[in-house]
Amino acid sequence: MSSVNLAVLLVVGLLLVTAKQSMQMSLRNPNAEIESSNCKLGFIHFGLVLTSDNSEKALLDSGLFVPYSENPYVDIVGRRFHIGYLNKTPLVYVKTGTQSVNVATAVQTLFLNKTFRISGIVFFGNAGSLDENVLVPGDVVVPEAVAFTGVWEWEEFRAQNKGKLVFGNYNYPENGENLLGTAAYENITLYSPSEEPKEVFWLPISSSWYKAATEELTKDLKFKRMPFW
């Protein structure tokens, strides 16, 4: 074997060993980067998920978010998680983009990363403003319950099983039969630490979220009231 071929084999071998070691470290200990930076995140409670540059700009321009003076961010799976306080409430925020897979990856990282200890996530997306020249977030809404209406099964007009959404109820100018039939929404599984899993259509929201929205995150804040035209 020539010296050139031997050198090539040695280089390729070193690259394979390096790649294998780095992959094993990231899979076995995904929190290594946070742990090595000595981030003290044991009391973090809320996660904030932003979908765009405008959302992040609105947050930073408000002056409400104060990053940690030491270790203000950490990079995980290609995303930067910013760590600090929002109105004195411990918070981690991440900008995800609008694609569902990006949002899902960021949310999963927030919840599964034990270092963050996230108890809940606030989604901060695009919202309307009465003044198009002012970059402000829209209404903050805490619903009583939410449902997965995007997952459904179409039931034909003559089908024995009828879905809850009856297209005929929305005929114009008057209700009646409709050959589109009905749509049956799929239930979701509700998991609870105190009860057995059960299938439900409406997923109730804890009242503690209303308290968090009205007392913890917005305490002592002064809101600007926009006129209606």
VOPAGU-2260 file (C-alpha; in pm, 1 decimal, decimal comma):
REM VOPAGU-2260
SITE   aa  ch    i         X         Y         Z
SITE  MET   A    0       0,0       0,0       0,0
SITE  SER   A    1     139,7     339,6     -97,2
SITE  SER   A    2     206,7     612,5     156,6
SITE  VAL   A    3     -60,6     833,3      -7,2
SITE  ASN   A    4    -331,7     567,2      29,0
SITE  LEU   A    5    -226,3     501,3     387,9
SITE  ALA   A    6    -250,5     872,5     470,8
SITE  VAL   A    7    -599,3     891,7     317,8
SITE  LEU   A    8    -714,6     591,5     521,0
SITE  LEU   A    9    -578,6     743,1     840,7
SITE  VAL   A   10    -758,7    1073,7     777,4
SITE  VAL   A   11   -1089,0     899,9     697,2
SITE  GLY   A   12   -1053,1     684,5    1008,6
SITE  LEU   A   13    -995,2     987,4    1228,7
SITE  LEU   A   14   -1301,0    1160,5    1081,6
SITE  LEU   A   15   -1519,5     855,8    1149,9
SITE  VAL   A   16   -1397,8     828,9    1509,3
SITE  THR   A   17   -1456,4    1201,1    1567,7
SITE  ALA   A   18   -1806,8    1187,4    1419,2
SITE  LYS   A   19   -1895,2     878,4    1623,2
SITE  GLN   A   20   -1776,1    1033,3    1948,6
SITE  SER   A   21   -1957,6    1363,5    1893,5
SITE  MET   A   22   -2280,9    1185,5    1801,4
SITE  GLN   A   23   -2265,6     964,6    2109,6
SITE  MET   A   24   -2212,2    1265,4    2336,7
SITE  SER   A   25   -2508,0    1454,7    2193,3
SITE  LEU   A   26   -2741,9    1155,9    2214,7
SITE  ARG   A   27   -2637,9    1036,3    2559,2
SITE  ASN   A   28   -2629,9    1378,6    2723,2
SITE  PRO   A   29   -2819,7    1647,3    2528,2
SITE  ASN   A   30   -2799,1    1875,2    2833,5
SITE  ALA   A   31   -2419,0    1870,1    2841,0
SITE  GLU   A   32   -2391,3    2218,5    2694,1
SITE  ILE   A   33   -2619,9    2366,2    2958,7
SITE  GLU   A   34   -2460,0    2173,9    3242,5
SITE  SER   A   35   -2109,6    2278,1    3140,0
SITE  SER   A   36   -2211,2    2644,2    3131,0
SITE  ASN   A   37   -2333,4    2627,3    3493,7
SITE  CYS   A   38   -2674,5    2773,3    3408,1
SITE  LYS   A   39   -2892,5    2792,6    3717,8
SITE  LEU   A   40   -3234,3    2717,2    3572,6
SITE  GLY   A   41   -3392,3    2523,9    3857,2
SITE  PHE   A   42   -3664,7    2784,6    3912,9
SITE  ILE   A   43   -3767,5    2851,6    3551,7
SITE  HIS   A   44   -4143,3    2815,2    3516,8
SITE  PHE   A   45   -4264,7    2956,3    3184,9
SITE  GLY   A   46   -4164,5    2904,5    2823,8
SITE  LEU   A   47   -4238,9    3159,8    2551,3
SITE  VAL   A   48   -4257,0    3041,2    2189,5
SITE  LEU   A   49   -4220,2    3312,0    1922,2
SITE  THR   A   50   -4291,0    3251,2    1554,2
SITE  SER   A   51   -4128,5    3546,8    1379,5
SITE  ASP   A   52   -3871,1    3825,3    1393,4
SITE  ASN   A   53   -4153,4    4076,3    1450,0
SITE  SER   A   54   -4270,2    3886,8    1757,7
SITE  GLU   A   55   -3919,4    3888,0    1901,1
SITE  LYS   A   56   -3878,7    4257,9    1817,7
SITE  ALA   A   57   -4203,8    4340,7    1997,3
SITE  LEU   A   58   -4084,1    4151,9    2303,8
SITE  LEU   A   59   -3740,4    4313,4    2312,6
SITE  ASP   A   60   -3866,2    4664,8    2230,2
SITE  SER   A   61   -4109,3    4645,0    2521,1
SITE  GLY   A   62   -3817,1    4635,6    2762,4
SITE  LEU   A   63   -4002,6    4379,4    2975,2
SITE  PHE   A   64   -3763,2    4093,4    2906,8
SITE  VAL   A   65   -3438,6    4113,0    3101,8
SITE  PRO   A   66   -3178,6    3847,7    3007,7
SITE  TYR   A   67   -2953,8    3686,7    3263,5
SITE  SER   A   68   -2629,4    3876,4    3307,1
SITE  GLU   A   69   -2449,3    3540,5    3309,1
SITE  ASN   A   70   -2533,5    3276,1    3047,2
SITE  PRO   A   71   -2824,4    3466,6    2884,1
SITE  TYR   A   72   -2884,3    3195,5    2623,6
SITE  VAL   A   73   -2805,8    2836,9    2527,2
SITE  ASP   A   74   -2807,8    2672,2    2182,7
SITE  ILE   A   75   -2982,3    2334,7    2151,8
SITE  VAL   A   76   -3073,0    2141,3    1832,7
SITE  GLY   A   77   -2999,8    2443,4    1617,2
SITE  ARG   A   78   -3215,7    2685,1    1815,9
SITE  ARG   A   79   -3123,4    2955,6    2060,9
SITE  PHE   A   80   -3309,4    2951,7    2392,2
SITE  HIS   A   81   -3293,3    3290,0    2565,5
SITE  ILE   A   82   -3304,2    3285,2    2945,1
SITE  GLY   A   83   -3411,4    3569,5    3172,1
SITE  TYR   A   84   -3710,2    3738,3    3333,0
SITE  LEU   A   85   -4034,4    3878,0    3195,4
SITE  ASN   A   86   -4172,4    4127,6    3445,1
SITE  LYS   A   87   -3970,7    3950,3    3717,0
SITE  THR   A   88   -4112,9    3611,2    3617,0
SITE  PRO   A   89   -3844,1    3352,1    3522,8
SITE  LEU   A   90   -3877,6    3271,9    3153,9
SITE  VAL   A   91   -3713,8    3094,2    2859,8
SITE  TYR   A   92   -3806,2    3209,4    2509,5
SITE  VAL   A   93   -3724,2    3063,7    2168,9
SITE  LYS   A   94   -3795,7    3179,5    1813,2
SITE  THR   A   95   -3920,8    2889,8    1601,6
SITE  GLY   A   96   -4054,0    3014,2    1268,1
SITE  THR   A   97   -4402,6    2935,9    1140,8
SITE  GLN   A   98   -4365,2    2576,8    1016,6
SITE  SER   A   99   -4536,6    2322,5    1241,2
SITE  VAL   A  100   -4236,4    2089,5    1259,6
SITE  ASN   A  101   -4013,9    2374,7    1381,8
SITE  VAL   A  102   -4262,9    2475,4    1650,4
SITE  ALA   A  103   -4308,2    2112,9    1759,5
SITE  THR   A  104   -3932,0    2059,1    1791,3
SITE  ALA   A  105   -3885,6    2371,1    2003,2
SITE  VAL   A  106   -4181,9    2292,5    2230,0
SITE  GLN   A  107   -4064,3    1933,8    2277,0
SITE  THR   A  108   -3716,8    2059,4    2369,3
SITE  LEU   A  109   -3860,8    2299,6    2627,2
SITE  PHE   A  110   -4068,3    2030,8    2795,7
SITE  LEU   A  111   -3828,4    1736,6    2776,9
SITE  ASN   A  112   -3517,5    1926,6    2879,1
SITE  LYS   A  113   -3516,1    1874,7    3255,8
SITE  THR   A  114   -3279,0    2165,6    3308,7
SITE  PHE   A  115   -3544,4    2417,2    3200,1
SITE  ARG   A  116   -3819,8    2273,3    3424,8
SITE  ILE   A  117   -4097,2    2436,3    3222,6
SITE  SER   A  118   -4442,3    2420,9    3382,2
SITE  GLY   A  119   -4624,2    2577,0    3087,7
SITE  ILE   A  120   -4576,9    2743,3    2749,8
SITE  VAL   A  121   -4719,5    3067,9    2611,5
SITE  PHE   A  122   -4747,4    3087,3    2232,1
SITE  PHE   A  123   -4677,3    3436,4    2096,6
SITE  GLY   A  124   -4771,7    3449,8    1727,9
SITE  ASN   A  125   -4901,4    3697,7    1475,9
SITE  ALA   A  126   -5190,8    3912,0    1593,1
SITE  GLY   A  127   -5381,5    4211,6    1466,7
SITE  SER   A  128   -5335,7    4572,2    1568,9
SITE  LEU   A  129   -5578,1    4860,7    1532,3
SITE  ASP   A  130   -5292,6    5087,6    1426,9
SITE  GLU   A  131   -5091,1    4940,7    1138,3
SITE  ASN   A  132   -4805,1    5180,6    1213,3
SITE  VAL   A  133   -4759,4    5051,7    1568,0
SITE  LEU   A  134   -4596,4    4714,0    1626,4
SITE  VAL   A  135   -4784,8    4578,9    1926,9
SITE  PRO   A  136   -4917,4    4234,7    2016,0
SITE  GLY   A  137   -5288,4    4171,0    1990,0
SITE  ASP   A  138   -5526,7    4036,0    2250,4
SITE  VAL   A  139   -5413,6    3782,8    2508,1
SITE  VAL   A  140   -5670,9    3503,5    2520,8
SITE  VAL   A  141   -5697,3    3226,2    2778,2
SITE  PRO   A  142   -5969,4    2991,5    2645,1
SITE  GLU   A  143   -6183,8    2775,8    2869,8
SITE  ALA   A  144   -6114,7    2475,4    2646,4
SITE  VAL   A  145   -5951,9    2391,1    2313,4
SITE  ALA   A  146   -6012,1    2116,0    2055,4
SITE  PHE   A  147   -5823,4    1956,1    1767,0
SITE  THR   A  148   -6064,7    2050,6    1488,6
SITE  GLY   A  149   -5803,5    1988,1    1219,7
SITE  VAL   A  150   -5827,0    1610,1    1267,7
SITE  TRP   A  151   -6157,1    1482,2    1136,0
SITE  GLU   A  152   -6320,9    1211,3     924,3
SITE  TRP   A  153   -6579,2    1278,6     654,8
SITE  GLU   A  154   -6901,5    1079,5     686,9
SITE  GLU   A  155   -7097,8    1039,5     363,5
SITE  PHE   A  156   -7451,7    1166,6     324,6
SITE  ARG   A  157   -7613,4     823,1     371,9
SITE  ALA   A  158   -7363,5     700,2     631,9
SITE  GLN   A  159   -7505,7     537,3     943,7
SITE  ASN   A  160   -7262,7     716,6    1173,2
SITE  LYS   A  161   -7319,6    1089,8    1174,9
SITE  GLY   A  162   -7058,1    1343,4    1273,6
SITE  LYS   A  163   -7125,8    1640,7    1497,4
SITE  LEU   A  164   -7058,5    1889,6    1217,5
SITE  VAL   A  165   -7364,7    1872,4     990,7
SITE  PHE   A  166   -7311,2    2065,0     667,4
SITE  GLY   A  167   -7683,7    2091,3     609,1
SITE  ASN   A  168   -7715,4    2316,0     914,2
SITE  TYR   A  169   -7525,2    2581,5     722,3
SITE  ASN   A  170   -7722,3    2573,4     398,1
SITE  TYR   A  171   -7819,0    2914,0     259,9
SITE  PRO   A  172   -8076,7    3063,3     257,1
SITE  GLU   A  173   -8220,7    2796,8     491,2
SITE  ASN   A  174   -8106,2    2478,3     660,7
SITE  GLY   A  175   -8173,5    2140,2     501,9
SITE  GLU   A  176   -8012,2    1825,1     368,5
SITE  ASN   A  177   -7666,9    1848,5     213,5
SITE  LEU   A  178   -7492,8    1581,0       6,6
SITE  LEU   A  179   -7164,5    1664,7     179,2
SITE  GLY   A  180   -7298,8    1474,9     479,0
SITE  THR   A  181   -7120,5    1533,0     808,7
SITE  ALA   A  182   -6773,4    1556,6     959,3
SITE  ALA   A  183   -6676,6    1362,0    1270,5
SITE  TYR   A  184   -6394,1    1512,4    1471,3
SITE  GLU   A  185   -6150,1    1271,7    1631,0
SITE  ASN   A  186   -6118,4    1273,1    2007,3
SITE  ILE   A  187   -5785,0    1322,3    2180,1
SITE  THR   A  188   -5648,1    1133,5    2478,8
SITE  LEU   A  189   -5641,2    1334,8    2800,5
SITE  TYR   A  190   -5371,0    1226,4    3043,7
SITE  SER   A  191   -5394,2    1318,0    3409,3
SITE  PRO   A  192   -5165,5    1238,4    3705,9
SITE  SER   A  193   -5468,7    1156,0    3921,0
SITE  GLU   A  194   -5700,9     981,4    3671,8
SITE  GLU   A  195   -5689,8     714,8    3404,0
SITE  PRO   A  196   -5639,4     840,1    3044,2
SITE  LYS   A  197   -5967,5     915,3    2869,3
SITE  GLU   A  198   -6076,4    1028,2    2524,4
SITE  VAL   A  199   -6229,3    1375,5    2504,8
SITE  PHE   A  200   -6318,5    1628,2    2237,2
SITE  TRP   A  201   -6270,1    1940,7    2448,5
SITE  LEU   A  202   -5939,5    1977,0    2628,8
SITE  PRO   A  203   -6000,4    2193,5    2938,3
SITE  ILE   A  204   -5754,5    2467,2    3031,2
SITE  SER   A  205   -5641,7    2495,6    3391,7
SITE  SER   A  206   -5766,0    2802,8    3579,0
SITE  SER   A  207   -5407,3    2857,6    3692,1
SITE  TRP   A  208   -5330,9    2981,7    3341,2
SITE  TYR   A  209   -5578,4    3265,8    3381,6
SITE  LYS   A  210   -5408,3    3356,9    3706,4
SITE  ALA   A  211   -5069,1    3347,4    3536,6
SITE  ALA   A  212   -5188,8    3570,3    3252,2
SITE  THR   A  213   -5360,8    3825,7    3474,5
SITE  GLU   A  214   -5137,3    3829,5    3781,2
SITE  GLU   A  215   -4791,3    3684,0    3725,2
SITE  LEU   A  216   -4692,2    3784,1    3370,9
SITE  THR   A  217   -4880,4    4114,8    3356,1
SITE  LYS   A  218   -4858,8    4236,6    3714,1
SITE  ASP   A  219   -4809,8    4614,6    3748,9
SITE  LEU   A  220   -4808,9    4661,7    3369,8
SITE  LYS   A  221   -4976,6    4963,9    3213,9
SITE  PHE   A  222   -5159,2    4887,4    2890,4
SITE  LYS   A  223   -5222,8    5139,1    2615,3
SITE  ARG   A  224   -5585,9    5156,6    2513,8
SITE  MET   A  225   -5637,3    5193,0    2139,5
SITE  PRO   A  226   -5943,6    5384,8    2011,0
SITE  PHE   A  227   -6205,8    5211,8    1798,6
SITE  TRP   A  228   -6309,1    5380,0    1475,2
